[in-house]
């Protein structure tokens, strides 16, 4: 399993205090137009589908967003 409760909790804590832009380019040609909704939906999915490999992309995208936001601050 790629992530567990601890990793989810760390992401939740980060996004609670992070300054979120309205939109951001996550990948080349991939723009998130509602970052708050993106974070909320992705956190819900990784909590509900923890341990299911097909849903690991949701975790990966949150980690990438966290890295981008951390690099910009």
Helices and strands as residue ranges (DSSP letters): H 5-17, E 24-27, E 30-32, H 35-48, G 53-55, H 56-72
